[in-house]
Amino acid sequence: MVDNEEQLWRDILVKLARIEEQTKGLDELTRDVSRALAISKENQKAIVEMKANNKWAWGFIITIGISFITYFITRP
């Protein structure tokens, strides 16, 4: 009876060791995922800013184009 109980505890410890070994990389993976999420959020902000700048630039170019067209049409 004692041998069975001792064998059971050994099996439990072996399985626990396997589980710990398999989950050892989870901390590093969690760190990498957190870093990737932070970079993703920074990139999202940069994209929004770039889109706003792009809209401003196109508006400026269109305004200059309209100004030149108006100048050539109204020139005597």
PyMOL commands that place a pseudoatom at each C-alpha (Angstrom):
pseudoatom trace, name=CA, resn=MET, resi=1, chain=A, elem=C, hetatm=0, pos=[0.000, 0.000, 0.000]
pseudoatom trace, name=CA, resn=VAL, resi=2, chain=A, elem=C, hetatm=0, pos=[2.829, 2.348, 0.876]
pseudoatom trace, name=CA, resn=ASP, resi=3, chain=A, elem=C, hetatm=0, pos=[4.579, 1.563, -2.398]
pseudoatom trace, name=CA, resn=ASN, resi=4, chain=A, elem=C, hetatm=0, pos=[1.446, 2.421, -4.366]
pseudoatom trace, name=CA, resn=GLU, resi=5, chain=A, elem=C, hetatm=0, pos=[1.062, 5.721, -2.554]
pseudoatom trace, name=CA, resn=GLU, resi=6, chain=A, elem=C, hetatm=0, pos=[4.743, 6.526, -3.015]
pseudoatom trace, name=CA, resn=GLN, resi=7, chain=A, elem=C, hetatm=0, pos=[4.524, 5.655, -6.714]
pseudoatom trace, name=CA, resn=LEU, resi=8, chain=A, elem=C, hetatm=0, pos=[1.459, 7.866, -7.031]
pseudoatom trace, name=CA, resn=TRP, resi=9, chain=A, elem=C, hetatm=0, pos=[3.328, 10.813, -5.485]
pseudoatom trace, name=CA, resn=ARG, resi=10, chain=A, elem=C, hetatm=0, pos=[6.276, 10.212, -7.804]
pseudoatom trace, name=CA, resn=ASP, resi=11, chain=A, elem=C, hetatm=0, pos=[3.951, 10.195, -10.808]
pseudoatom trace, name=CA, resn=ILE, resi=12, chain=A, elem=C, hetatm=0, pos=[2.360, 13.426, -9.619]
pseudoatom trace, name=CA, resn=LEU, resi=13, chain=A, elem=C, hetatm=0, pos=[5.765, 15.062, -9.163]
pseudoatom trace, name=CA, resn=VAL, resi=14, chain=A, elem=C, hetatm=0, pos=[6.923, 13.906, -12.605]
pseudoatom trace, name=CA, resn=LYS, resi=15, chain=A, elem=C, hetatm=0, pos=[3.782, 15.268, -14.221]
pseudoatom trace, name=CA, resn=LEU, resi=16, chain=A, elem=C, hetatm=0, pos=[4.152, 18.525, -12.315]
pseudoatom trace, name=CA, resn=ALA, resi=17, chain=A, elem=C, hetatm=0, pos=[7.753, 18.820, -13.479]
pseudoatom trace, name=CA, resn=ARG, resi=18, chain=A, elem=C, hetatm=0, pos=[6.634, 18.269, -17.078]
pseudoatom trace, name=CA, resn=ILE, resi=19, chain=A, elem=C, hetatm=0, pos=[3.968, 20.938, -16.748]
pseudoatom trace, name=CA, resn=GLU, resi=20, chain=A, elem=C, hetatm=0, pos=[6.477, 23.409, -15.308]
pseudoatom trace, name=CA, resn=GLU, resi=21, chain=A, elem=C, hetatm=0, pos=[8.925, 22.634, -18.109]
pseudoatom trace, name=CA, resn=GLN, resi=22, chain=A, elem=C, hetatm=0, pos=[6.263, 23.146, -20.755]
pseudoatom trace, name=CA, resn=THR, resi=23, chain=A, elem=C, hetatm=0, pos=[5.082, 26.443, -19.255]
pseudoatom trace, name=CA, resn=LYS, resi=24, chain=A, elem=C, hetatm=0, pos=[8.589, 27.792, -18.683]
pseudoatom trace, name=CA, resn=GLY, resi=25, chain=A, elem=C, hetatm=0, pos=[8.477, 29.808, -21.913]
pseudoatom trace, name=CA, resn=LEU, resi=26, chain=A, elem=C, hetatm=0, pos=[5.151, 31.455, -21.094]
pseudoatom trace, name=CA, resn=ASP, resi=27, chain=A, elem=C, hetatm=0, pos=[6.759, 34.275, -19.095]
pseudoatom trace, name=CA, resn=GLU, resi=28, chain=A, elem=C, hetatm=0, pos=[9.020, 35.159, -22.008]
pseudoatom trace, name=CA, resn=LEU, resi=29, chain=A, elem=C, hetatm=0, pos=[6.114, 34.848, -24.422]
pseudoatom trace, name=CA, resn=THR, resi=30, chain=A, elem=C, hetatm=0, pos=[3.975, 37.129, -22.247]
pseudoatom trace, name=CA, resn=ARG, resi=31, chain=A, elem=C, hetatm=0, pos=[6.776, 39.693, -22.185]
pseudoatom trace, name=CA, resn=ASP, resi=32, chain=A, elem=C, hetatm=0, pos=[7.131, 39.541, -25.972]
pseudoatom trace, name=CA, resn=VAL, resi=33, chain=A, elem=C, hetatm=0, pos=[3.387, 39.864, -26.494]
pseudoatom trace, name=CA, resn=SER, resi=34, chain=A, elem=C, hetatm=0, pos=[3.230, 42.878, -24.171]
pseudoatom trace, name=CA, resn=ARG, resi=35, chain=A, elem=C, hetatm=0, pos=[6.104, 44.505, -26.051]
pseudoatom trace, name=CA, resn=ALA, resi=36, chain=A, elem=C, hetatm=0, pos=[4.395, 43.799, -29.398]
pseudoatom trace, name=CA, resn=LEU, resi=37, chain=A, elem=C, hetatm=0, pos=[1.141, 45.287, -28.118]
pseudoatom trace, name=CA, resn=ALA, resi=38, chain=A, elem=C, hetatm=0, pos=[2.918, 48.463, -26.998]
pseudoatom trace, name=CA, resn=ILE, resi=39, chain=A, elem=C, hetatm=0, pos=[4.618, 48.799, -30.393]
pseudoatom trace, name=CA, resn=SER, resi=40, chain=A, elem=C, hetatm=0, pos=[1.293, 48.208, -32.122]
pseudoatom trace, name=CA, resn=LYS, resi=41, chain=A, elem=C, hetatm=0, pos=[-0.371, 50.987, -30.136]
pseudoatom trace, name=CA, resn=GLU, resi=42, chain=A, elem=C, hetatm=0, pos=[2.486, 53.381, -30.956]
pseudoatom trace, name=CA, resn=ASN, resi=43, chain=A, elem=C, hetatm=0, pos=[2.209, 52.476, -34.633]
pseudoatom trace, name=CA, resn=GLN, resi=44, chain=A, elem=C, hetatm=0, pos=[-1.529, 53.057, -34.555]
pseudoatom trace, name=CA, resn=LYS, resi=45, chain=A, elem=C, hetatm=0, pos=[-0.998, 56.571, -33.203]
pseudoatom trace, name=CA, resn=ALA, resi=46, chain=A, elem=C, hetatm=0, pos=[1.662, 57.231, -35.850]
pseudoatom trace, name=CA, resn=ILE, resi=47, chain=A, elem=C, hetatm=0, pos=[-0.675, 56.055, -38.621]
pseudoatom trace, name=CA, resn=VAL, resi=48, chain=A, elem=C, hetatm=0, pos=[-3.442, 58.376, -37.440]
pseudoatom trace, name=CA, resn=GLU, resi=49, chain=A, elem=C, hetatm=0, pos=[-0.982, 61.268, -37.377]
pseudoatom trace, name=CA, resn=MET, resi=50, chain=A, elem=C, hetatm=0, pos=[0.317, 60.395, -40.853]
pseudoatom trace, name=CA, resn=LYS, resi=51, chain=A, elem=C, hetatm=0, pos=[-3.216, 60.275, -42.255]
pseudoatom trace, name=CA, resn=ALA, resi=52, chain=A, elem=C, hetatm=0, pos=[-3.965, 63.700, -40.770]
pseudoatom trace, name=CA, resn=ASN, resi=53, chain=A, elem=C, hetatm=0, pos=[-0.765, 65.120, -42.264]
pseudoatom trace, name=CA, resn=ASN, resi=54, chain=A, elem=C, hetatm=0, pos=[-1.559, 63.523, -45.618]
pseudoatom trace, name=CA, resn=LYS, resi=55, chain=A, elem=C, hetatm=0, pos=[-5.017, 65.129, -45.683]
pseudoatom trace, name=CA, resn=TRP, resi=56, chain=A, elem=C, hetatm=0, pos=[-3.484, 68.496, -44.835]
pseudoatom trace, name=CA, resn=ALA, resi=57, chain=A, elem=C, hetatm=0, pos=[-0.860, 68.117, -47.587]
pseudoatom trace, name=CA, resn=TRP, resi=58, chain=A, elem=C, hetatm=0, pos=[-3.432, 67.189, -50.235]
pseudoatom trace, name=CA, resn=GLY, resi=59, chain=A, elem=C, hetatm=0, pos=[-5.614, 70.117, -49.181]
pseudoatom trace, name=CA, resn=PHE, resi=60, chain=A, elem=C, hetatm=0, pos=[-2.632, 72.436, -49.531]
pseudoatom trace, name=CA, resn=ILE, resi=61, chain=A, elem=C, hetatm=0, pos=[-1.726, 71.054, -52.977]
pseudoatom trace, name=CA, resn=ILE, resi=62, chain=A, elem=C, hetatm=0, pos=[-5.315, 71.384, -54.211]
pseudoatom trace, name=CA, resn=THR, resi=63, chain=A, elem=C, hetatm=0, pos=[-5.491, 74.956, -52.907]
pseudoatom trace, name=CA, resn=ILE, resi=64, chain=A, elem=C, hetatm=0, pos=[-2.283, 75.884, -54.732]
pseudoatom trace, name=CA, resn=GLY, resi=65, chain=A, elem=C, hetatm=0, pos=[-3.592, 74.239, -57.920]
pseudoatom trace, name=CA, resn=ILE, resi=66, chain=A, elem=C, hetatm=0, pos=[-6.865, 76.127, -57.742]
pseudoatom trace, name=CA, resn=SER, resi=67, chain=A, elem=C, hetatm=0, pos=[-4.965, 79.355, -57.094]
pseudoatom trace, name=CA, resn=PHE, resi=68, chain=A, elem=C, hetatm=0, pos=[-2.797, 78.865, -60.212]
pseudoatom trace, name=CA, resn=ILE, resi=69, chain=A, elem=C, hetatm=0, pos=[-5.816, 77.988, -62.359]
pseudoatom trace, name=CA, resn=THR, resi=70, chain=A, elem=C, hetatm=0, pos=[-7.688, 81.036, -61.082]
pseudoatom trace, name=CA, resn=TYR, resi=71, chain=A, elem=C, hetatm=0, pos=[-4.659, 83.230, -61.715]
pseudoatom trace, name=CA, resn=PHE, resi=72, chain=A, elem=C, hetatm=0, pos=[-4.292, 82.068, -65.333]
pseudoatom trace, name=CA, resn=ILE, resi=73, chain=A, elem=C, hetatm=0, pos=[-8.026, 82.380, -66.032]
pseudoatom trace, name=CA, resn=THR, resi=74, chain=A, elem=C, hetatm=0, pos=[-8.352, 85.901, -64.592]
pseudoatom trace, name=CA, resn=ARG, resi=75, chain=A, elem=C, hetatm=0, pos=[-5.099, 87.307, -65.918]
pseudoatom trace, name=CA, resn=PRO, resi=76, chain=A, elem=C, hetatm=0, pos=[-5.624, 89.992, -68.607]
for i in range(1, 76): cmd.bond("trace and resi %d" % i, "trace and resi %d" % (i + 1))
show_as sticks, trace
zoom trace
